[in-house]
Amino acid sequence: KHAMRRKKRPEEKREESPKNEHQSPKTNFLRRMLFRFLLIAIAVYIVKTRIPSGGILASSKEKIGKRTFSVPCSKDYDKKYKICSPARCGRAIMDGLIEPAEVVALKALVQKGMSLGGSSGGPTILDLHSGALTKGNNFVDVYKLAEAEGMSPILTADDQEVYRNVKEKIKKAIGEEFGVDSAQLYLTKPTFFSRMTSLPAKTLHDEYWHPHVDKVTYGSFYYTSLLYLSDYGTDFTGGRFVFIDSDGNKTVEPTTGRLSFFTSGSENVHRVEKVRSGTRFALTVAFTCERDQAISEPKQK
């Protein structure tokens, strides 16, 4: 009996040990490889969608679907409008949200309107809502000026439709990104087209390159967006958009059709570099939570 027990024990070990010694390391190896693959995939996704490289949030040499960057919210937002104030704060850049045909139509519209004016220094501004157009060191009414010059209407029905559709797309994107109901957002002033060149500033108001906070500068702003209508490095040099953070600047390089938007509080101090050459076109679209600060759709006067 003792001999039989001694024979069985080695046999039992030989049957069990191959399973544990051969299969377990293979399983662990596969698990480690899968885990590493997942880590690499997550890292690539983060790099491509969230983390800027070398201080560049979006380069003019790349096309991106959407890239976001979160920052802690400031206390600049009125608690009375909690339902509309940002649930989270930050910045976002999107290529492709606005259709190429819409961008072309907007570029033609701003060029037509600005053909009647032009700043003597600094940016030229065209506000379709108020009709204000920079001419020299002053503002004129672009609608009245066009009529006096015998021009066709500055703002056609087709232009109005494009402008409205673009505005609605931007408003929806802002609502989704910052966790608010876009129905609670109202277009506010100033919402305007800008043309920047290398002309030197004539007055203090021409100096657009100073750091500022939109909520402080304009009061009614809760969300700011910029739709670029020209290309950095091709149509102009300089003129990049720069967020100023404690850990270093974060830069957006404009390209035609690129949309950049952000919460307007002091969490997003920013400036625009001086344009060194060429011409930079952009459309600034701003939204508020305050109904009494809303502006109506632009109409040909």
KOLMAR-712890 format. One line per 10 residues: number of its first residue (from 1); for each residue x, y, z of N, C-alpha, C. Coordinates in steps of 0.001 Angstrom, whole numbers. Example, Ala and Ser with C-alpha at 12.3 -4.5 7.8 and 13.67 -1.06 7.14 Angstrom:
1) 13190:-5690:7800:12300:-4500:7800:13200:-3300:7800 | 12850:-2250:7080:13670:-1060:7140:12900:30:7870
// end
This chain:
1) 824:-1216:0:0:0:0:854:1260:0 | 1915:1240:796:2790:2413:811:3449:2636:-526 | 3839:1529:-1189:4464:1643:-2522:3501:2197:-3544 | 2272:1767:-3482:1251:2262:-4424:1004:3756:-4222 | 982:4181:-2949:761:5623:-2704:1928:6446:-3227 | 3153:5868:-3078:4309:6617:-3581:4285:6740:-5085 | 3718:5741:-5804:3642:5807:-7265:2589:6798:-7735 | 1480:6905:-6995:381:7780:-7426:742:9250:-7301 | 1485:9567:-6240:1770:10989:-6017:2536:11627:-7177 | 3604:10957:-7681:4264:11570:-8848:3360:11676:-10049
11) 2481:10659:-10253:1577:10695:-11407:609:11857:-11296 | 84:12099:-10078:-843:13220:-9887:-145:14544:-10145 | 1100:14653:-9721:1835:15896:-9952:2086:16120:-11433 | 2414:15010:-12150:2692:15157:-13584:1447:15581:-14349 | 270:15192:-13878:-952:15579:-14587:-1320:17031:-14337 | -1061:17525:-13108:-1503:18880:-12763:-483:19943:-13135 | 795:19633:-12914:1805:20666:-13089:1943:21180:-14510 | 1791:20353:-15579:1918:20926:-16915:902:22021:-17190 | -341:21877:-16682:-1376:22896:-16928:-998:24213:-16281 | -535:24144:-15017:-240:25374:-14298:1017:26049:-14822
21) 2044:25217:-15148:3320:25802:-15554:3307:26278:-16998 | 2527:25637:-17881:2564:25963:-19307:1522:27025:-19680 | 297:26936:-19185:-769:27833:-19611:-751:29167:-18875 | -451:29208:-17612:-516:30431:-16829:434:31523:-17350 | 1712:31248:-17624:2598:32279:-18173:2116:32822:-19517 | 1567:31944:-20363:1072:32390:-21665:-98:33350:-21500 | -998:32979:-20582:-2154:33837:-20330:-1713:35197:-19791 | -768:35174:-18856:-273:36429:-18287:409:37286:-19335 | 1152:36662:-20230:1831:37388:-21305:823:38090:-22209 | -222:37364:-22601:-1255:37944:-23466:-1961:39106:-22785
31) -2205:38941:-21495:-2855:40026:-20757:-1970:41268:-20704 | -665:41053:-20475:262:42186:-20434:320:42890:-21771 | 359:42129:-22848:416:42724:-24187:-850:43513:-24498 | -2013:42963:-24115:-3278:43656:-24335:-3327:44951:-23538 | -2855:44889:-22300:-2843:46076:-21448:-1951:47163:-22041 | -771:46763:-22542:145:47729:-23155:-467:48344:-24412 | -1125:47524:-25203:-1777:48024:-26415:-2836:49066:-26073 | -3626:48781:-25038:-4671:49727:-24626:-4056:51032:-24131 | -2981:50957:-23385:-2313:52162:-22896:-1799:53011:-24057 | -1199:52354:-25050:-690:53079:-26222:-1833:53741:-26984
41) -2935:53014:-27176:-4089:53560:-27902:-4663:54771:-27187 | -4764:54683:-25846:-5277:55810:-25064:-4336:57003:-25163 | -3028:56744:-25093:-2046:57833:-25183:-2121:58535:-26536 | -2245:57761:-27606:-2346:58348:-28951:-3601:59195:-29065 | -4713:58697:-28526:-5974:59461:-28574:-5833:60781:-27829 | -5216:60742:-26641:-5051:61965:-25851:-4190:62969:-26589 | -3078:62499:-27156:-2170:63394:-27880:-2877:64059:-29050 | -3687:63291:-29774:-4334:63814:-30971:-5526:64708:-30662 | -6186:64513:-29526:-7428:65233:-29280:-7380:66232:-28135 | -6436:66087:-27197:-6515:66952:-26031:-5210:67661:-25684
51) -4104:67034:-25826:-2869:67595:-25303:-2111:68359:-26388 | -1873:69659:-26189:-1133:70427:-27183:336:70055:-27187 | 962:70219:-28333:2382:69916:-28470:3158:71208:-28653 | 4142:71431:-27777:4979:72607:-27911:4217:73906:-27782 | 3116:73935:-27009:2348:75157:-26839:1385:75443:-27969 | 1307:74588:-28983:396:74771:-30112:-867:73944:-29881 | -1994:74611:-29680:-3255:73888:-29543:-3711:73326:-30876 | -3500:74096:-31944:-3883:73639:-33286:-2972:74303:-34305 | -2245:73496:-35055:-1340:73997:-36079:-2093:74222:-37389 | -1611:75159:-38170:-2217:75420:-39483:-1910:74303:-40469
61) -976:73420:-40118:-562:72348:-41026:-1351:71061:-40815 | -2294:71072:-39882:-3066:69865:-39609:-4560:70135:-39718 | -5293:69069:-39972:-6753:69120:-39970:-7233:68276:-38792 | -8057:68863:-37962:-8521:68153:-36777:-10041:68127:-36750 | -10591:67043:-36221:-12040:66982:-36062:-12466:67898:-34939 | -11922:67613:-33753:-12190:68455:-32592:-11087:68244:-31576 | -10621:69326:-31008:-9602:69253:-29970:-10032:70155:-28818 | -9978:69628:-27596:-10428:70393:-26444:-9332:70507:-25400 | -9469:71521:-24572:-8498:71765:-23507:-9265:72347:-22330 | -9277:71655:-21210:-10060:72078:-20044:-9247:72982:-19132
71) -9919:73972:-18544:-9311:74843:-17537:-10333:75050:-16416 | -9885:75293:-15187:-10825:75551:-14088:-11603:76844:-14339 | -12882:76822:-14046:-13720:78016:-14250:-13352:79117:-13249 | -13414:80352:-13709:-13264:81500:-12828:-14596:81778:-12131 | -14633:82800:-11314:-15869:83189:-10621:-16537:84378:-11312 | -16292:84524:-12599:-16786:85688:-13330:-18246:85581:-13760 | -18850:84409:-13586:-20181:84179:-14140:-21269:84425:-13097 | -22290:85168:-13494:-23385:85538:-12605:-24167:84287:-12188 | -24266:84047:-10876:-24966:82863:-10367:-26450:82885:-10720 | -26954:84062:-11033:-28360:84185:-11408:-28665:83411:-12685
81) -27623:83187:-13502:-27793:82483:-14779:-27117:81114:-14722 | -27319:80412:-13621:-26656:79127:-13400:-26983:78119:-14496 | -28232:78144:-14989:-28646:77181:-16009:-27894:77376:-17322 | -27353:78570:-17501:-26672:78908:-18760:-25160:79038:-18590 | -24720:79317:-17372:-23283:79446:-17123:-22595:78106:-17350 | -21310:78134:-17735:-20635:76878:-18092:-20569:75867:-16956 | -20947:74617:-17266:-20792:73523:-16304:-19318:73154:-16178 | -18564:73420:-17230:-17117:73215:-17241:-16538:74270:-18183 | -15304:74641:-17961:-14688:75712:-18755:-13523:75180:-19574 | -13192:75913:-20618:-12077:75497:-21452:-12104:76118:-22818
91) -11435:75421:-23755:-11322:75873:-25145:-11556:74679:-26062 | -11990:74967:-27262:-12172:73909:-28253:-11837:74459:-29633 | -11295:73596:-30464:-10993:73947:-31855:-11592:72866:-32737 | -12282:73283:-33787:-12923:72335:-34696:-12653:72743:-36141 | -12260:71788:-36950:-12168:71962:-38403:-13298:71167:-39038 | -14014:71772:-39971:-15020:71033:-40718:-16447:71224:-40254 | -16661:71886:-39112:-18044:72109:-38667:-18784:73022:-39644 | -18104:74052:-40106:-18686:74989:-41058:-18330:74526:-42468 | -19354:74402:-43321:-19148:73900:-44673:-18288:74867:-45499 | -17451:74339:-46411:-16630:75206:-47266:-17447:76252:-48021
101) -18634:75880:-48514:-19478:76831:-49249:-19937:77965:-48339 | -20182:77650:-47076:-20580:78691:-46120:-19425:79644:-45853 | -18218:79101:-45754:-17033:79923:-45524:-16802:80857:-46714 | -16942:80331:-47911:-16769:81140:-49126:-17788:82272:-49153 | -19034:81975:-48807:-20092:82990:-48809:-19807:84086:-47788 | -19349:83700:-46610:-19030:84690:-45570:-17844:85554:-45970 | -16845:84932:-46595:-15664:85697:-47043:-16072:86713:-48107 | -16932:86328:-49033:-17406:87251:-50062:-18211:88382:-49441 | -19016:88062:-48432:-19842:89067:-47758:-18983:90111:-47067 | -17974:89674:-46314:-17138:90628:-45592:-16305:91473:-46562
111) -15833:90884:-47634:-15052:91656:-48602:-15909:92701:-49306 | -17154:92336:-49605:-18073:93303:-50231:-18347:94473:-49293 | -18648:94166:-48042:-18941:95232:-47086:-17746:96111:-46812 | -16576:95508:-46648:-15384:96285:-46306:-14811:97052:-47486 | -15273:96757:-48695:-14815:97525:-49867:-15245:98988:-49772 | -16210:99273:-48901:-16696:100642:-48726:-15964:101391:-47615 | -15076:100727:-46932:-14371:101382:-45832:-12960:100878:-45688 | -12457:100954:-44483:-11093:100511:-44205:-10458:101399:-43160 | -9806:100776:-42203:-9169:101523:-41130:-7884:102179:-41615 | -7584:103328:-41044:-6317:103994:-41356:-5168:103362:-40578
121) -5507:102525:-39632:-4510:101807:-38838:-5212:100820:-37937 | -4635:99645:-37762:-5304:98649:-36941:-6389:97909:-37708 | -7278:97208:-37010:-8274:96373:-37682:-9390:97194:-38331 | -9953:96623:-39393:-11205:97126:-39952:-12318:96239:-39420 | -13374:96863:-38902:-14483:96138:-38275:-15749:96325:-39109 | -16484:95221:-39305:-17796:95264:-39951:-18784:94534:-39058 | -19747:95289:-38517:-20790:94739:-37654:-22104:94784:-38426 | -22556:93643:-38910:-23775:93597:-39711:-25031:93886:-38896 | -24949:93714:-37594:-26114:93929:-36729:-26403:95422:-36565 | -25375:96199:-36310:-25549:97644:-36152:-25310:98402:-37450
131) -24626:97752:-38398:-24257:98423:-39654:-22936:99153:-39569 | -22260:99084:-38423:-21017:99833:-38229:-19880:99271:-39078 | -19191:100161:-39784:-18029:99818:-40607:-16929:100835:-40346 | -15723:100353:-40099:-14588:101253:-39907:-14253:101949:-41219 | -14128:103266:-41145:-13665:104047:-42296:-12765:105145:-41769 | -11455:105041:-42089:-10493:105965:-41505:-10370:105702:-40023 | -10588:106756:-39220:-10545:106620:-37765:-11940:106583:-37144 | -12988:106480:-37990:-14355:106547:-37510:-15165:105342:-37985 | -16432:105312:-37582:-17372:104299:-38052:-18456:104969:-38898 | -18864:104272:-39957:-19960:104726:-40803:-21001:103616:-40864
141) -22196:103945:-41363:-23250:102954:-41539:-23087:102318:-42921 | -22714:101060:-42962:-22419:100407:-44231:-23648:100317:-45123 | -24838:100159:-44536:-26061:100032:-45326:-26411:101353:-46011 | -26304:102449:-45260:-26580:103764:-45841:-25524:104141:-46876 | -24287:103786:-46599:-23204:104101:-47531:-23369:103338:-48835 | -23745:102067:-48757:-23965:101263:-49960:-25105:101836:-50796 | -26150:102282:-50117:-27284:102879:-50831:-26867:104176:-51512 | -26089:104986:-50810:-25622:106249:-51379:-24703:106025:-52570 | -23948:104934:-52544:-23023:104611:-53638:-23715:103899:-54789 | -25008:103601:-54634:-25754:102905:-55684:-25390:101438:-55813
151) -24885:100854:-54722:-24495:99446:-54742:-25708:98545:-54524 | -25582:97292:-54910:-26593:96289:-54584:-26563:96066:-53079 | -27635:95513:-52500:-27687:95319:-51046:-26472:94562:-50513 | -25945:95037:-49399:-24813:94368:-48764:-25202:92979:-48287 | -26397:92876:-47719:-26840:91640:-47095:-28053:91085:-47843 | -27850:90047:-48637:-28943:89431:-49389:-29653:88382:-48529 | -30763:87870:-49036:-31486:86810:-48327:-30611:85565:-48176 | -29832:85248:-49213:-28921:84090:-49132:-27849:84308:-48071 | -27327:85541:-48006:-26324:85868:-46992:-26901:85693:-45588 | -28120:86167:-45409:-28770:86060:-44102:-28931:84603:-43670
161) -29294:83745:-44625:-29480:82330:-44314:-28168:81676:-43916 | -27114:81965:-44668:-25796:81399:-44341:-25347:81870:-42967 | -25470:83161:-42722:-25046:83750:-41453:-25808:83113:-40292 | -27105:82931:-40453:-27941:82334:-39408:-27574:80868:-39174 | -27359:80116:-40241:-27002:78703:-40110:-25659:78521:-39408 | -24696:79351:-39762:-23379:79282:-39137:-23492:79599:-37653 | -24236:80625:-37329:-24424:81010:-35929:-25050:79873:-35122 | -26054:79206:-35692:-26728:78112:-34993:-25793:76915:-34785 | -24953:76617:-35766:-23986:75527:-35615:-23012:75815:-34476 | -22549:77048:-34427:-21602:77433:-33376:-22267:77363:-32007
171) -23488:77866:-31909:-24209:77860:-30631:-24412:76432:-30129 | -24759:75518:-31016:-24964:74124:-30630:-23659:73495:-30149 | -22561:73773:-30857:-21254:73221:-30470:-20836:73728:-29092 | -21083:74999:-28823:-20757:75578:-27519:-21568:74906:-26416 | -22866:74739:-26645:-23718:74091:-25654:-23254:72686:-25329 | -22911:71921:-26350:-22463:70546:-26147:-21130:70487:-25413 | -20227:71365:-25766:-18891:71318:-25175:-18874:71744:-23713 | -19668:72770:-23362:-19592:73326:-22019:-20781:72956:-21133 | -21590:71991:-21597:-22626:71419:-20761:-23788:72329:-20448 | -24218:73125:-21440:-25367:74008:-21240:-26396:73786:-22346
181) -27622:74179:-22067:-28691:74109:-23047:-28519:75266:-24019 | -28233:74974:-25283:-27966:76042:-26253:-29175:76953:-26467 | -30366:76469:-26117:-31565:77314:-26243:-31518:78493:-25279 | -30674:78390:-24233:-30541:79460:-23254:-29477:80494:-23651 | -28832:80286:-24782:-27777:81199:-25235:-28344:82216:-26220 | -27896:83462:-26068:-28360:84543:-26929:-27161:85216:-27594 | -27306:85484:-28865:-26272:86239:-29575:-26157:87616:-28932 | -24924:88091:-28726:-24737:89385:-28074:-23724:90239:-28830 | -23665:91496:-28493:-22734:92414:-29155:-21466:92573:-28316 | -20348:92862:-28992:-20214:92947:-30453:-19957:91579:-31099
191) -20733:91289:-32131:-20487:90156:-33022:-20130:90770:-34365 | -18956:90459:-34907:-18452:91261:-36024:-17404:90515:-36853 | -17204:91003:-38073:-16096:90580:-38926:-14915:91504:-38659 | -13714:90970:-38793:-12513:91801:-38653:-11536:91515:-39786 | -10833:92558:-40172:-9747:92429:-41151:-8518:93085:-40540 | -7461:92308:-40385:-6228:92814:-39783:-5106:92781:-40803 | -4343:93849:-40847:-3175:93933:-41719:-1984:94419:-40883 | -886:94668:-41560:317:95133:-40859:355:96652:-40716 | -735:97353:-41084:-772:98805:-40901:-550:99148:-39431 | 292:100114:-39143:546:100476:-37742:-680:101120:-37102
201) -799:100941:-35802:-1924:101521:-35060:-1825:103041:-35048 | -2985:103688:-35179:-3055:105155:-35121:-3562:105631:-33764 | -4418:104827:-33163:-4974:105170:-31857:-4821:103982:-30914 | -5126:104219:-29626:-5035:103161:-28631:-6011:102033:-28951 | -7173:102364:-29528:-8178:101357:-29859:-7725:100437:-30996 | -6722:100869:-31761:-6201:100034:-32845:-5277:98924:-32337 | -4852:99023:-31082:-3865:98081:-30541:-4569:96823:-30017 | -4834:95924:-30924:-5609:94721:-30619:-4789:93626:-29936 | -3487:93792:-29849:-2593:92711:-29437:-2391:92606:-27914 | -3038:93469:-27145:-2850:93425:-25696:-3650:92275:-25065
211) -3114:91629:-24027:-3874:90580:-23328:-5157:91139:-22711 | -6228:90364:-22762:-7490:90817:-22185:-8394:89624:-21876 | -9474:89900:-21161:-10501:88922:-20819:-11816:89423:-21398 | -12473:88622:-22221:-13690:89076:-22899:-14807:89431:-21930 | -14953:88661:-20856:-16026:88925:-19881:-15815:90272:-19200 | -14558:90657:-19028:-14230:91944:-18423:-14374:93064:-19447 | -13881:92832:-20647:-13906:93860:-21690:-15319:94187:-22155 | -16140:93150:-22349:-17466:93348:-22945:-18625:93132:-21974 | -18401:92537:-20836:-19444:92392:-19838:-20453:91299:-20135 | -21127:91386:-21271:-22210:90437:-21573:-21709:89090:-22084
221) -20441:88998:-22459:-19911:87756:-23026:-19877:86627:-21987 | -20394:85457:-22374:-20218:84233:-21604:-19419:83208:-22412 | -19598:83242:-23731:-18908:82319:-24637:-18464:83092:-25875 | -17212:82907:-26244:-16638:83595:-27402:-16264:82574:-28461 | -16516:82906:-29715:-16078:82025:-30804:-15464:82851:-31922 | -14541:82238:-32632:-13918:82862:-33795:-13911:81873:-34945 | -14431:82314:-36062:-14384:81526:-37291:-13382:82207:-38214 | -12329:81490:-38554:-11271:82082:-39369:-11590:81941:-40849 | -11288:82999:-41594:-11612:83062:-43020:-10365:83222:-43884 | -9203:82971:-43322:-7940:83020:-44072:-6914:82145:-43360
231) -5788:81914:-44030:-4809:80922:-43570:-3526:81555:-43052 | -3160:81165:-41829:-1873:81565:-41274:-750:80940:-42097 | 257:81758:-42408:1411:81270:-43152:1261:81360:-44652 | 31:81523:-45127:-220:81655:-46571:-797:83032:-46890 | -1902:83369:-46238:-2538:84675:-46449:-1938:85761:-45569 | -1347:85370:-44460:-767:86356:-43532:257:85677:-42633 | 1104:86478:-42018:2022:86007:-40983:1764:86817:-39721 | 2186:86266:-38573:1749:86861:-37312:274:86524:-37141 | -428:87266:-36286:-1876:87133:-36195:-2391:85840:-35599 | -1547:85091:-34900:-2028:83873:-34253:-2767:84232:-32963
241) -3663:83351:-32543:-4445:83564:-31327:-3741:82863:-30179 | -3515:83586:-29076:-2692:83054:-27990:-3446:83103:-26659 | -3628:81932:-26032:-4126:81866:-24662:-2928:82014:-23729 | -3084:82838:-22708:-1974:83109:-21789:-2247:82374:-20475 | -1493:81314:-20231:-1664:80488:-19036:-438:80586:-18139 | -618:80218:-16882:490:80288:-15930:1617:79335:-16286 | 1287:78241:-16989:2312:77261:-17357:2814:77451:-18792 | 2493:78587:-19395:2976:78864:-20751:1838:79147:-21704 | 2158:79846:-22793:1147:80203:-23779:688:78999:-24588 | -575:79024:-25001:-1155:77996:-25875:-1696:78714:-27120
251) -1262:78283:-28299:-1503:79039:-29522:-2393:78290:-30511 | -3303:79047:-31132:-4133:78539:-32216:-3702:79236:-33507 | -3334:78442:-34495:-2962:78996:-35795:-4181:78951:-36727 | -4650:80108:-37180:-5868:80139:-37996:-5704:79446:-39348 | -6762:78761:-39761:-6892:78265:-41125:-8319:78526:-41573 | -8534:78640:-42860:-9854:78937:-43392:-10865:77875:-42971 | -11938:78318:-42317:-12977:77396:-41856:-12762:76844:-40466 | -11630:77154:-39842:-11366:76659:-38482:-12189:77470:-37474 | -12829:76756:-36558:-13610:77385:-35499:-12909:77178:-34164 | -12721:78275:-33446:-12164:78212:-32098:-13182:78850:-31158
261) -13495:78184:-30054:-14427:78783:-29106:-14030:78442:-27680 | -14444:79314:-26746:-13989:79178:-25364:-14910:79948:-24422 | -14847:79591:-23145:-15586:80335:-22130:-14911:81696:-21952 | -15719:82738:-21721:-15224:84116:-21847:-14644:84703:-20573 | -14601:83932:-19479:-14108:84463:-18213:-12601:84565:-18133 | -12125:84952:-16942:-10688:85197:-16765:-9864:83921:-16734 | -10521:82763:-16852:-9776:81511:-17053:-9162:81454:-18447 | -9601:82366:-19333:-9109:82370:-20713:-8588:83754:-21112 | -7556:84195:-20409:-6860:85418:-20823:-6208:85145:-22173 | -6299:86090:-23101:-5767:85834:-24433:-5375:87128:-25142
271) -4729:86955:-26260:-4379:88081:-27122:-4200:87572:-28541 | -4090:88499:-29480:-3780:88169:-30874:-2424:88782:-31206 | -1552:88004:-31796:-255:88538:-32216:-442:89623:-33286 | 486:90541:-33338:462:91536:-34417:590:90839:-35765 | -219:91257:-36717:-74:90749:-38084:1155:91410:-38695 | 2059:90608:-39197:3311:91133:-39756:3221:91381:-41256 | 2405:90568:-41939:2238:90743:-43377:926:90101:-43811 | 403:90536:-44973:-810:89939:-45506:-2070:90434:-44818 | -3154:89688:-45002:-4458:90079:-44469:-5122:88901:-43764 | -5572:89154:-42569:-6226:88145:-41730:-7711:88490:-41571
281) -8596:87600:-42015:-10039:87784:-41868:-10576:86809:-40830 | -11529:87275:-40022:-12170:86405:-39033:-13557:86938:-38704 | -14397:86055:-38192:-15719:86418:-37693:-15772:86066:-36213 | -16039:87058:-35376:-16217:86846:-33944:-17708:86758:-33649 | -18120:85645:-33017:-19526:85431:-32652:-19575:85192:-31154 | -20334:86036:-30449:-20375:85966:-28989:-21781:85644:-28497 | -21830:84917:-27369:-23117:84532:-26782:-23165:84924:-25307 | -24376:85262:-24867:-24614:85648:-23489:-25729:84808:-22892 | -25821:84848:-21566:-26932:84209:-20861:-28021:85224:-20522 | -27727:86494:-20724:-28609:87584:-20322:-29507:87999:-21482
291) -30789:87710:-21345:-31737:87987:-22425:-31745:89471:-22817 | -31598:90364:-21839:-31652:91792:-22148:-30405:92289:-22881 | -29395:91412:-23026:-28195:91762:-23779:-28168:91110:-25165 | -29281:90474:-25530:-29370:89783:-26822:-29511:90797:-27966 | -29008:90413:-29133:-29176:91220:-30339:-29937:90403:-31376 | -30640:91085:-32248:-31439:90408:-33259:-30588:90039:-34455 | -31155:89232:-35333:-30450:88843:-36557:-30209:90085:-37431 | -29095:90141:-38157:-28861:91302:-39020:-29826:91336:-40186 | -30231:92530:-40575:-31135:92725:-41701:-30671:93905:-42545 | -30842:93775:-43833:-30544:94865:-44743:-31450:96045:-44427
301) -30863:97212:-44215:-31648:98413:-43867:-32000:99200:-45127
// end
